[in-house]
Amino acid sequence: MRLLALSSLLIGTAVSTMTFANSNEPLNYNIANVQAEATRQVSNDEMHAVLYIEKSNKQPTELSTQITQLMNQAIALGKKYPQVKVETGSQSTYPVYDNDNQKLKEWRGRAEVQIESKDFKSASQLISELQQTFQTQSINFTVSDDQRKKVENELIVEVSKNFQQRAQMLSQAWNKSSYDLVNVNINTNSSYPQPMMMRANSAKFASADMAPPQDMAAGESKITVSANGSIQFK
């Protein structure tokens, strides 16, 4: 009798342990994946431009002095426009060889000026003045960081509601009373227009005849916030 009772106790312990282990396993049934999206077209409120100079000289020291003087003039000119942020960009100097690629012909240098501003009129005027000695590489428009963050925060609320609506609709379609949220990921994405490229020979003007400021059409950018996650039907 004692042997039988001990066997029964061991069997009961094993069953209890198995039941406890199963209760801690993740529930992976009645799971559905849900996706939602919220998009808005936003007017670009920030302008970015890159202008550059290229000079050649047989003496690298003279070339460096020439480029430095022109860059200093550009920075000084930019101070006339406090609404415009002007910074020096990349700068390089490299040797140029003759056709046989054996004899040094000259030295060539290139330097960039980067412009950023929310005041399109002032930025356009500054670019027009700089084009007397500089060439325009590109101009593009974006949504400023402050504006983008503001819109993204609004879209996060909107996409969360869209996610919940889809989850509820899916539950009803499957004849379920409600659902529990398992997980959700929120992602942001911005789509900007391509920068406006300008040909060097059409962007450079004689110093005696400054080009008039160009009217800028900033356009719009698309800001999208998406949500994807899983729900479990009840």
ROLUM-419722 format. One line per 8 residues: their letters; for each residue x, y, z of C-alpha. Coordinates in Angstrom, 2 decimals, always signed. Example, Ala and Ser with C-alpha at 12.3 -4.5 7.8 and 13.67 -1.06 7.14 Angstrom:
! residues 2
AS) +12.30:-4.50:+7.80 | +13.67:-1.06:+7.14;
//
This chain:
! residues 234
MRLLALSS) +0.00:+0.00:+0.00 | +2.80:+2.43:+0.80 | +4.41:+1.70:-2.59 | +1.14:+2.40:-4.38 | +0.60:+5.64:-2.50 | +4.12:+6.81:-3.33 | +3.60:+6.06:-7.03 | +0.37:+8.02:-7.03;
LLIGTAVS) +2.14:+10.96:-5.41 | +4.88:+10.96:-8.04 | +2.35:+10.83:-10.87 | +0.41:+13.71:-9.34 | +3.58:+15.80:-9.00 | +4.52:+15.20:-12.62 | +1.10:+16.26:-13.86 | +1.17:+19.40:-11.74;
TMTFANSN) +4.61:+20.34:-13.02 | +3.53:+19.83:-16.65 | +0.45:+21.98:-16.16 | +2.53:+24.79:-14.62 | +5.02:+24.71:-17.51 | +2.28:+24.92:-20.12 | +0.68:+27.93:-18.41 | +3.90:+29.91:-18.87;
EPLNYNIA) +4.26:+29.23:-22.60 | +3.40:+32.20:-24.85 | -0.05:+32.21:-26.40 | +0.52:+32.21:-30.15 | -2.97:+31.60:-31.47 | -5.70:+34.06:-32.56 | -2.90:+36.45:-33.59 | -3.40:+38.92:-36.45;
NVQAEATR) -0.98:+41.44:-37.98 | -2.26:+44.98:-38.54 | -0.82:+47.85:-40.59 | -1.90:+51.49:-40.78 | -0.58:+54.71:-42.28 | -1.07:+58.47:-42.00 | +0.30:+60.88:-44.63 | +0.37:+64.62:-45.08;
QVSNDEMH) +1.71:+66.98:-47.75 | +3.67:+69.79:-46.07 | +4.97:+72.99:-47.64 | +8.76:+73.17:-47.68 | +9.89:+76.03:-45.46 | +13.68:+75.72:-45.63 | +16.04:+76.34:-48.54 | +19.48:+74.75:-49.04;
AVLYIEKS) +21.99:+75.75:-51.70 | +25.58:+74.84:-52.56 | +27.79:+77.20:-54.56 | +31.41:+76.61:-55.52 | +34.49:+78.09:-57.14 | +37.14:+76.33:-59.19 | +40.47:+77.97:-59.92 | +43.73:+76.87:-61.52;
NKQPTELS) +47.29:+78.06:-60.99 | +50.78:+76.72:-61.59 | +51.76:+77.74:-58.07 | +49.82:+75.94:-55.29 | +50.52:+78.74:-52.81 | +49.07:+81.37:-55.11 | +46.09:+79.13:-55.82 | +45.42:+78.69:-52.11;
TQITQLMN) +45.65:+82.44:-51.51 | +43.24:+83.17:-54.37 | +40.64:+80.68:-53.14 | +40.98:+81.86:-49.54 | +40.36:+85.46:-50.57 | +37.23:+84.53:-52.54 | +35.89:+82.39:-49.70 | +36.49:+85.19:-47.19;
QAIALGKK) +34.61:+87.58:-49.47 | +31.69:+85.14:-49.65 | +31.51:+84.80:-45.85 | +31.70:+88.58:-45.44 | +28.93:+89.02:-48.01 | +26.80:+86.51:-46.17 | +26.95:+88.64:-43.01 | +24.83:+91.24:-44.82;
YPQVKVET) +21.99:+88.71:-44.63 | +21.47:+87.75:-40.95 | +18.46:+85.59:-41.90 | +20.73:+83.34:-43.99 | +23.14:+80.79:-42.55 | +26.38:+80.64:-44.55 | +29.04:+77.97:-43.99 | +32.14:+76.80:-45.81;
GSQSTYPV) +31.80:+73.35:-47.34 | +34.29:+70.88:-48.74 | +37.57:+72.14:-50.15 | +40.19:+70.36:-52.25 | +43.38:+70.97:-54.25 | +44.81:+68.47:-56.72 | +47.48:+68.35:-59.46 | +46.64:+68.38:-63.16;
YDNDNQKL) +49.03:+66.57:-65.53 | +49.52:+66.86:-69.27 | +48.08:+64.40:-71.79 | +50.92:+61.92:-71.23 | +50.12:+62.04:-67.50 | +53.78:+62.50:-66.72 | +54.47:+66.21:-66.43 | +52.73:+68.44:-63.91;
KEWRGRAE) +50.73:+71.05:-65.80 | +49.05:+73.04:-63.02 | +47.18:+72.88:-59.72 | +43.42:+73.10:-59.45 | +41.41:+73.98:-56.40 | +37.72:+73.77:-55.53 | +35.83:+75.19:-52.56 | +32.15:+75.23:-51.58;
VQIESKDF) +29.83:+77.61:-49.78 | +26.68:+76.17:-48.20 | +23.57:+78.29:-47.67 | +20.55:+77.54:-45.48 | +17.58:+79.80:-44.77 | +13.83:+80.01:-44.22 | +13.87:+83.46:-45.81 | +13.76:+82.55:-49.49;
KSASQLIS) +13.91:+86.16:-50.69 | +17.10:+86.95:-48.74 | +18.72:+83.65:-49.72 | +17.90:+84.22:-53.38 | +19.39:+87.72:-53.21 | +22.58:+86.41:-51.62 | +22.90:+83.66:-54.22 | +22.48:+86.26:-56.95;
ELQQTFQT) +25.36:+88.30:-55.52 | +27.60:+85.27:-55.02 | +27.04:+84.15:-58.61 | +29.28:+86.99:-59.74 | +32.23:+84.80:-58.72 | +30.69:+81.47:-57.69 | +28.79:+78.83:-59.61 | +25.65:+77.18:-58.32;
QSINFTVS) +25.85:+73.43:-57.83 | +22.38:+72.76:-56.40 | +19.33:+74.28:-54.76 | +16.76:+72.25:-52.89 | +13.95:+72.77:-50.41 | +13.01:+70.76:-47.34 | +10.73:+70.86:-44.32 | +12.55:+72.35:-41.35;
DDQRKKVE) +13.23:+70.14:-38.33 | +10.77:+72.03:-36.10 | +7.97:+71.79:-38.65 | +8.69:+68.15:-39.43 | +8.63:+67.13:-35.75 | +5.37:+69.00:-35.20 | +3.69:+67.26:-38.14 | +5.13:+63.86:-37.18;
NELIVEVS) +3.71:+64.18:-33.66 | +0.27:+64.94:-35.10 | +0.52:+62.00:-37.50 | +1.56:+59.63:-34.71 | -1.76:+60.33:-33.00 | -3.61:+59.92:-36.30 | -1.92:+56.65:-37.26 | -2.54:+55.24:-33.78;
KNFQQRAQ) -6.26:+55.86:-34.21 | -6.15:+54.30:-37.68 | -4.41:+51.25:-36.25 | -7.07:+50.85:-33.55 | -9.88:+51.24:-36.07 | -8.41:+48.54:-38.29 | -7.85:+46.25:-35.33 | -11.47:+46.70:-34.22;
MLSQAWNK) -12.77:+46.17:-37.75 | -10.70:+43.01:-38.09 | -12.03:+41.70:-34.79 | -15.61:+42.22:-35.91 | -14.92:+40.56:-39.26 | -13.74:+37.45:-37.40 | -16.70:+37.57:-34.99 | -14.49:+38.37:-32.01;
SSYDLVNV) -15.71:+40.56:-29.17 | -12.46:+42.49:-28.73 | -8.68:+42.20:-28.89 | -5.50:+42.71:-26.90 | -2.55:+44.62:-28.31 | +0.52:+42.38:-28.52 | +3.01:+44.86:-29.99 | +3.14:+47.89:-32.27;
NINTNSSY) +5.96:+49.73:-34.09 | +5.73:+53.38:-35.16 | +7.93:+54.50:-38.09 | +8.36:+57.92:-39.68 | +9.39:+58.72:-43.24 | +9.79:+61.94:-45.22 | +9.91:+62.23:-49.01 | +11.61:+65.36:-50.35;
PQPMMMRA) +11.75:+66.58:-53.94 | +15.00:+66.21:-55.84 | +17.38:+69.19:-55.62 | +17.24:+71.66:-58.48 | +20.51:+71.31:-60.34 | +21.96:+74.26:-62.26 | +24.44:+74.13:-65.11 | +27.69:+75.88:-64.34;
NSAKFASA) +27.82:+77.93:-67.54 | +24.30:+79.30:-67.04 | +24.75:+80.05:-63.34 | +27.82:+82.26:-63.62 | +27.51:+85.93:-64.52 | +29.91:+88.73:-65.24 | +30.82:+90.77:-62.17 | +29.63:+93.99:-63.85;
DMAPPQDM) +26.15:+92.63:-64.44 | +24.63:+90.91:-61.43 | +21.74:+88.59:-62.19 | +18.35:+89.46:-60.66 | +17.21:+87.31:-57.72 | +15.34:+84.22:-58.84 | +11.77:+83.58:-57.70 | +11.76:+80.33:-55.75;
AAGESKIT) +9.01:+77.71:-55.82 | +9.64:+75.61:-52.73 | +7.03:+72.93:-53.40 | +5.88:+70.33:-50.88 | +7.21:+67.24:-49.14 | +5.30:+64.14:-48.09 | +5.60:+63.09:-44.47 | +4.37:+59.61:-43.60;
VSANGSIQ) +4.02:+57.82:-40.29 | +3.24:+54.10:-40.37 | +2.25:+51.63:-37.66 | +2.54:+47.86:-37.81 | +1.99:+45.37:-35.06 | +0.09:+42.36:-33.78 | -3.17:+41.88:-31.93 | -4.72:+38.84:-30.27;
FK) -8.44:+38.23:-30.56 | -10.37:+37.57:-27.39;
//
